[in-house]
Amino acid sequence: MTEADQQIRGQFPILKDRNVVYLDNAATSQKPPCVIEAAAEYYKMNNANPMRGLYELSIDATNAYEDARKTVADFIHASRPEEIVFTRNATESLNLVAYSYGMHFLHEGDEIIVSIAEHHSNMLPWRQVAAATGAHVTYLYCKQDGELTPSMLEEIISDKTKIVAITQISNVFGRLNDIKGFAAVAHAHGAIMVADGAQSVPHIPVNVQDLDVDFMSFSGHKMFAPMGIGALYGRYELLDQMPPFLYGGEMIEYVTLDGATYAEVPHKFEAGTVNVGGAVGMAEAIRFMMRFGWERIEKRENDLTVYAMEKVLKIPHVHVLGSDDPMNHHGIITFMIDGVHPHDVAAIFDAHNIAIRAGHHCAQPLHKYLGKLSTSRASLAFYNNEDDIDAFVECLSGLRGAMGYTD
Ligand SMILES: Cc1ncc(COP(=O)(O)O)c(C=O)c1O
């Protein structure tokens, strides 16, 4: 570990003070003090209800919120800040597209294609909308190692397909999908492309214009920001045509007893009092990441993934889901151990102060397709280090022994 890596680690006192080897970053990341302080500072010094008050404090709150929107827009290269709608998380972002775009533009007989490897958040909203509109959901099956390609989409797409919804990085395999290629196929058939960026935006540089996606969802809490703030990127022309998602205060222009007109994009999608502290924290999290820079973040995460995979693949009775190539994992290692239930695996890791995830990772249809009920998952962030991996590998190597196996 270099001095620079130690410097990153030093930004996360929880890792030292709670004596935890934290390997559940795909579920949520830890927060550096600068993010916590930025949100706290907003509440200490600038708090007022934004957009509503005609006094300085409220205007400051509005400015803090809109500045944060600009930071998020620049981060993913949206063409204008209005293309960022703040939500609570990726789940809400996907529901927003499904309910607002889907309910409005889908008709009986239309088709929505989602991959079998989706998180429930990018599957269930589409099923709800399909049930309500008479559209149907078709699943795009990945290979057993998680591979999904635009040509596989090409084989099943038709001119009835109106929406293609696929994750950029799978939260089970860690594999990076060719979203630009999927978007090209979707657009060639007149469908829109919805990409779930919950696992990609925190780990790789994302350029929504280059990917040519119509919508992208992501959560702040997986990228060092507070919980309760997330974002939906939407192409402006589409957001503009969509009806609101939630109705009430702040999202209107004018209300009469029998009608209403709605605010401009993005405010028509942000009903009620918004989460300014969260947005400020998210913007600071982005500045925090960019102080290190993508090159360093990606290199560190890749190096750690290679270091971990090389060791894990050598442990007898341990089976990693997906490809054996560390470059197909992006810090996510999901595995099974012969004869040991994933919940026992997680409990034994916990006894060693190592936090990993066990279960279906909100991807039950994928697990069923792979013939598994549940799995265990370790997931990295750029503040992890080789000592974390060594502790993980040591525990993993002794796990069957701890369960009484002698081979
Ligand atoms: C790929 C993917 N999509 C969506 C989500 C939902 O994120 P959130 O719970 O923050 O809404 C997750 C969370 O784990 C995820 O991994």
The ligand as an SDF file (V2000), in Angstrom:
LIG
                    3D

 16 16  0  0  0  0  0  0  0  0999 V2000
  -27.5580   -2.6350   -9.6770 C   0  0  0  0  0  0  0  0  0  0  0  0
  -28.3990   -1.9920   -8.6060 C   0  0  0  0  0  0  0  0  0  0  0  0
  -29.4780   -1.3040   -8.9770 N   0  0  0  0  0  0  0  0  0  0  0  0
  -30.2660   -0.6770   -8.0940 C   0  0  0  0  0  0  0  0  0  0  0  0
  -29.9880   -0.7580   -6.7470 C   0  0  0  0  0  0  0  0  0  0  0  0
  -30.9040   -0.0470   -5.8020 C   0  0  0  0  0  0  0  0  0  0  0  0
  -30.2180    0.9290   -5.1070 O   0  0  0  0  0  0  0  0  0  0  0  0
  -30.9350    1.6950   -3.9100 P   0  0  0  0  0  0  0  0  0  0  0  0
  -31.2330    0.6500   -2.8700 O   0  0  0  0  0  0  0  0  0  0  0  0
  -29.9360    2.6750   -3.4570 O   0  0  0  0  0  0  0  0  0  0  0  0
  -32.1690    2.2740   -4.4530 O   0  0  0  0  0  0  0  0  0  0  0  0
  -28.8840   -1.4620   -6.3080 C   0  0  0  0  0  0  0  0  0  0  0  0
  -28.5840   -1.5870   -4.8650 C   0  0  0  0  0  0  0  0  0  0  0  0
  -27.8920   -2.4510   -4.4100 O   0  0  0  0  0  0  0  0  0  0  0  0
  -28.0590   -2.0940   -7.2650 C   0  0  0  0  0  0  0  0  0  0  0  0
  -26.9820   -2.7940   -6.9070 O   0  0  0  0  0  0  0  0  0  0  0  0
  1  2  1  0
  2  3  1  0
  2 15  2  0
  3  4  2  0
  4  5  1  0
  5  6  1  0
  5 12  2  0
  6  7  1  0
  7  8  1  0
  8  9  2  0
  8 10  1  0
  8 11  1  0
 12 13  1  0
 12 15  1  0
 13 14  2  0
 15 16  1  0
M  END
$$$$
